[in-house]
Amino acid sequence: MGDHKEQPLRVGAAVRRRRRALELTLAVVAERSGLSVPFLSQVENDRARPSTSSLEKVADALRTTAVELLAAADPACSVDVVRGEDTEPLPLPQPRTRSLVRGHHQMHASEFTGEHDAGRELQCRNDQLMYVADGAVEVEAEGRAYRLGRGDTLYLTGGVRHRWRAAEPDTRVIVVAVADHIEAVRDRPRG
């Protein structure tokens, strides 16, 4: 069992959850999609991997899209290790971004190293947490300025406009966020 870069997704559970949410029987989905009940049963139990066209037919029958079903799918592997690089750091580290999560998951995490200067304003749909592993960061959020040092964290709820920059050259920041495809935040009522 070597490390796999991309884990196959288990779409079956997502199909079953969607079908049950709509209170549909396999027979109804089979009728709407033109696929057989045994095949749909195998798909739901992850014993058959549907082709793209079959998945689109199932999605249509469930009044959703193949993309949404895949977004709701469970990764086949629930544990994934992303190794830190074994290379010696350069004397002058180049600004870089490294994703700490592989594949399509409910959370994203990235590591920012070096002098990141985000001139543009950011706005994330869902909540995120910023942790300063090394160095210092200046953050502007909702019109207020914050300076974060090593070991400090900043929590931003979804929808908060912000920008940040590294205040020291050797800065390393970890940002963990709920993925944009997750509807974690209900639309706030408009005043």
LUMFINU-304479 format. One line per 8 residues: for each residue x, y, z of N, C-alpha, C. Coordinates in steps of 0.2 Angstrom, whole numbers, always signed. Each point is the difference from the previous one (the first is absolute). Layout:
<sites>
X:Y:Z:X:Y:Z:X:Y:Z; ... .
</sites>
This chain:
<sites>
+4:-6:+0:-4:+6:+0:+4:+6:+0; +2:+3:-6:+4:+6:+0:-4:+6:+1; +3:+6:+0:-4:+6:+1:-3:+2:-7; -7:+1:+0:-3:+2:-6:-1:+7:+0; +1:+3:-6:-1:+7:+0:-7:+2:+0; -4:-3:-4:-7:+1:+0:-4:-6:+2; -4:+0:+5:-4:-5:+2:-7:+0:-4; -2:-6:-2:-6:-1:-3:-6:+2:+5 .
-5:+3:-3:-5:+3:+4:-6:-6:+1; -3:-1:+6:-5:-4:+0:-7:+4:-1; -2:+0:-6:-6:+4:-1:-7:-4:+2; +1:-6:+1:-6:-4:+2:-4:+3:+6; +3:+1:+5:-3:+3:+6:-3:+7:-1; +3:+4:-4:-3:+6:-2:-7:-1:-4; +0:-5:-5:-6:-1:-4:-5:-3:+5; +2:-4:+5:-5:-3:+4:-3:+6:+5 .
+4:+4:+2:-2:+5:+5:-5:+5:-4; +2:+2:-6:-4:+4:-4:-7:-3:-2; +0:-7:-2:-6:-3:-1:-5:-1:+6; +3:-1:+5:-4:-1:+7:-3:+7:+2; +4:+5:-1:-2:+7:+1:-6:+2:-4; +0:-3:-6:-6:+2:-5:-6:-5:+1; +2:-5:+5:-5:-6:+1:-2:-4:-6; +5:-1:-4:-1:-4:-6:+2:-7:+0 .
-3:-5:-3:+2:-7:+0:+5:-1:-6; +4:-5:+1:+4:-2:-6:-4:-1:-6; -6:-2:+0:-4:-1:-6:-1:+6:-3; -2:+5:+4:-2:+7:-3:+7:+3:-4; +5:-1:+4:+6:+3:-3:+2:-4:-7; -1:-6:+1:+2:-5:-6:-5:+3:-6; -6:+1:+1:-5:+2:-5:+2:+7:-3; +2:+4:+4:+2:+7:-2:+6:+0:-4 .
+5:-4:+3:+7:+0:-3:+1:-5:-6; -5:-4:-1:+1:-5:-5:+5:-6:+2; +3:+0:+6:+4:-5:+2:-3:-5:+4; +3:-6:+1:-4:-5:+3:+1:+0:+8; -5:-3:+4:+0:+0:+7:+6:-3:+3; +2:-6:-3:+6:-4:+3:+7:+5:-1; +0:+3:-6:+6:+4:-1:+0:+6:+5; -6:+3:+1:+0:+6:+4:+2:-2:+8 .
-3:-6:+1:+2:-3:+7:+7:-1:+1; +4:-3:-6:+7:-1:+0:+4:+7:+1; -3:+5:-3:+3:+7:+0:+0:+3:+7; -6:-1:+3:-1:+2:+7:+4:-3:+5; +2:-7:-1:+4:-3:+4:+7:+0:-2; +2:+4:-5:+7:+1:-2:+3:-7:-3; -5:-4:-3:+3:-6:-3:+0:+1:-7; -3:+6:-3:+1:+1:-7:+2:+8:+0 .
+5:+2:-5:+1:+7:-1:-3:+2:-6; -5:+5:+1:-4:+2:-6:+5:+4:-5; -2:-1:-6:+4:+5:-5:-3:+7:+1; +3:+5:-3:-2:+7:+0:-7:+0:-2; -2:-3:-6:-6:+1:-2:-6:-3:+4; +2:-6:+3:-4:-3:+5:-1:+4:+6; +5:+3:+3:-1:+4:+6:-4:+6:-2; +1:+3:-6:-4:+6:-2:-8:-2:+0 .
-1:-6:-3:-7:-3:+0:-3:-1:+7; +4:-2:+5:-2:-1:+7:-1:+7:+3; +5:+4:-1:-1:+7:+2:-6:+4:-2; -2:-1:-7:-6:+3:-2:-6:-3:+3; +0:-7:+1:-6:-3:+4:+0:+2:+7; +5:+2:+3:+0:+3:+7:+0:+8:+0; -2:+3:-6:+0:+7:+0:+6:+4:+3; +6:-3:-2:+6:+3:+2:+5:-1:-6 .
+6:+2:+1:+5:-1:-5:+6:-5:+2; +3:-3:-5:+6:-4:+1:+5:+3:+5; +1:+7:-2:+5:+3:+4:-2:+1:+7; -6:+1:+2:-3:+0:+7:+1:-7:+3; -2:-5:-3:+1:-7:+2:+7:-1:+2; +5:+2:-4:+7:-2:+1:+2:+5:+6; -2:+6:+0:+2:+4:+6:-2:-3:+6; -6:-3:+0:-3:-3:+7:+3:-7:+1 .
+4:-3:-5:+3:-7:+1:+5:+0:+5; +0:-6:+3:+5:-2:+5:+7:-2:-3; +5:+2:+2:+7:-2:-2:+0:-8:+2; +3:-4:-5:+1:-7:+2:+4:-1:+6; +5:+5:+0:+5:-1:+6:-1:+6:+5; -1:-1:+6:-2:+5:+5:+7:+3:+3; +5:-3:-1:+7:+2:+3:+5:+2:-6; +2:+6:+0:+5:+1:-5:+6:+5:+3 .
+6:-2:-1:+6:+3:+3:+3:+4:-5; +1:+7:+1:+4:+4:-5:+6:+1:+4; +6:-2:-3:+6:+1:+4:+3:+7:-2; +3:+2:+6:+4:+7:-1:+6:-2:-4; +3:+5:-4:+6:-1:-4:+6:-1:+4; +4:-5:-2:+6:-1:+4:+6:+4:-2; -1:+4:-5:+6:+5:-2:+1:+5:+5; +6:+2:+0:+3:+6:+4:-4:+6:-2 .
-2:+4:+4:-3:+7:-2:+6:+4:-3; -2:+4:-6:+5:+4:-3:+1:+6:+5; +6:+3:-1:+2:+6:+4:-6:+6:+0; -2:+1:-7:-5:+4:-1:-6:-3:-3; -5:-2:+5:-5:-4:-3:-5:+4:-5; -1:-4:-5:-5:+3:-5:-7:+0:+2; -4:+5:-1:-7:-1:+2:-3:-5:-3; -3:-5:+3:-4:-5:-3:-6:-2:+4 .
-4:-4:-3:-6:-3:+3:+0:-7:-1; -2:-4:+5:+0:-7:+0:-7:-2:+2; -3:-4:-3:-7:-3:+2:+2:-6:+5; -4:+0:+5:+1:-5:+5:-5:-5:+0; -5:+0:-4:-5:-5:-1:+0:-1:-8; +0:-7:-1:-1:-2:-7:-7:-2:-1; -2:+1:-7:-7:-3:-2:-5:+5:+2; -6:-2:-1:-6:+4:+1:-3:-2:+7 .
+1:+4:+5:-3:-1:+7:-4:+6:+3; -2:-1:+6:-4:+5:+3:+4:+6:+2; +6:-1:+1:+5:+5:+3:+6:+1:-5; +2:+6:+0:+6:+1:-4:+5:+3:+5; +7:-1:-1:+5:+2:+5:+6:+2:-5; +3:+6:+1:+5:+2:-4:+6:+3:+5; +6:-1:-2:+6:+3:+3:+3:+5:-4; +0:+6:+2:+3:+6:-3:+7:+1:+3 .
+5:+1:-4:+7:+1:+2:+3:+6:-3; +3:+4:+4:+4:+6:-3:-4:+6:+0; +2:+5:-4:-3:+7:+0:-6:+0:-4; -6:-3:+2:-6:+1:-4:-3:+7:+1; -1:+3:-5:-3:+7:+1:-7:+0:-4; -5:-1:+3:-7:-1:-3:-3:+7:+0; +1:+3:-6:-3:+7:-1:-7:+0:-1; -2:-6:-3:-7:+0:-1:-4:-3:+6 .
-7:+3:+0:-4:-2:+5:-3:-7:-1; +0:-4:+6:-2:-7:-1:-7:+0:+4; -4:-5:-3:-7:-1:+4:-1:-8:-2; -1:-4:+6:-1:-7:-1:-7:-1:+2; -3:-5:-3:-7:-1:+1:-1:-3:+7; +5:-4:+2:-1:-4:+7:+6:+2:+4; -1:-2:+7:+5:+2:+5:+7:-3:-2; +5:+4:+3:+7:-2:-1:+4:+2:+7 .
+5:-4:+1:+4:+1:+5:+7:+2:-2; +3:+5:+2:+7:+1:-2:+5:-1:+6; +5:-3:-1:+5:-2:+6:+7:+2:-2; +3:+4:+4:+7:+2:-2:+5:-4:+3; +3:-4:-4:+5:-5:+2:+7:+3:+2; +2:+5:-5:+6:+3:+1:-1:+8:-2; +4:+4:+2:+0:+7:-2:-6:+4:+2; -2:+5:-4:-6:+4:+2:-4:+2:-6 .
-6:+1:+1:-5:+2:-5:-4:+6:+2; -2:+4:-5:-4:+6:+1:-7:-2:-4; -5:+1:+4:-7:-2:-3:-4:+6:+1; -4:+2:-6:-5:+5:+1:-7:-4:-2; -4:+1:+5:-7:-4:-1:-5:+5:+3; -5:+1:-4:-6:+4:+2:+2:+7:+3; +5:+3:-4:+3:+6:+2:+4:+1:+6; +2:-6:+3:+5:+0:+6:+6:-3:-2 .
+6:+2:+3:+6:-3:-2:+2:-4:+6; +3:-6:-1:+3:-5:+5:+7:-2:-2; +4:+0:+5:+7:-3:-1:+0:-6:+4; +2:-6:-4:+0:-6:+3:+8:-2:+0; +2:-3:+6:+7:-3:+1:-1:-7:+0; +6:-3:+1:+1:-7:+0:-5:-4:+5; -4:-4:-2:-4:-4:+4:-7:+3:+1; -1:+6:-3:-6:+3:+0:-5:-3:-5 .
-7:+1:+1:-5:-2:-4:-5:+5:-1; -3:+0:-6:-5:+5:-2:-6:-4:-3; -6:+0:+2:-6:-3:-3:-4:+5:-3; -2:-2:-6:-4:+5:-5:-6:-4:-2; -6:+3:+2:-6:-4:-2:-1:+2:-8; -4:-5:-3:-1:+1:-7:-3:+7:-2; +2:+2:-5:-2:+7:-3:+3:+6:+3; +5:-1:+5:+4:+6:+2:+5:+2:-5 .
+0:+6:-2:+5:+2:-5:+7:+2:+4; +5:-3:-3:+7:+1:+3:+5:+0:-5; +6:+2:+3:+6:+0:-4:+6:-1:+5; +5:-3:-2:+6:-2:+4:+6:+0:-3; +6:+2:+4:+6:+0:-3:+5:-3:+5; +6:-3:-2:+5:-2:+4:+4:+6:+3; +1:+1:+6:+3:+6:+3:+8:-1:+0; +2:-7:+0:+7:-2:+0:+1:-5:-5 .
+7:+0:-3:+1:-4:-5:+0:-7:+1; +1:-3:+6:+0:-7:+1:-7:-2:+3; -5:+3:-2:-7:-1:+2:-3:-7:-3; -3:-4:+5:-3:-6:-3:-7:+0:+4; -5:+0:-5:-7:+0:+3:-4:-6:-3; -4:-3:+5:-5:-5:-2:-7:+3:+0; -3:-1:-6:-7:+2:+0:-5:-7:-2; -4:-1:+5:-5:-5:-1:-7:+3:-1 .
-3:-3:-5:-7:+3:-1:-5:-6:-2; -6:+2:+1:-5:-5:-2:-1:+1:-8; +0:-5:-4:+0:+1:-7:-6:+3:-3; +1:+4:-5:-5:+4:-3:-6:-4:-2; +1:-6:-2:-6:-4:-3:-5:-2:+6; +3:+1:+6:-5:-2:+6:-4:+6:+2; -6:-2:+1:-5:+6:+2:-1:+0:+7; +6:+2:+3:+0:+0:+8:-3:+6:+2 .
+0:+6:-4:-3:+6:+3:-7:+1:-4; -5:+1:+3:-7:+1:-3:+1:+8:-2; -3:+1:-5:+0:+7:-2:-4:+5:+5; +4:+5:+2:-3:+4:+5:-6:+4:-2; -5:+1:+4:-6:+4:-3:+2:+7:-2; -2:+2:-5:+1:+7:-2:-4:+5:+4; +3:+5:+2:-3:+5:+5:-5:+4:-4 .
</sites>
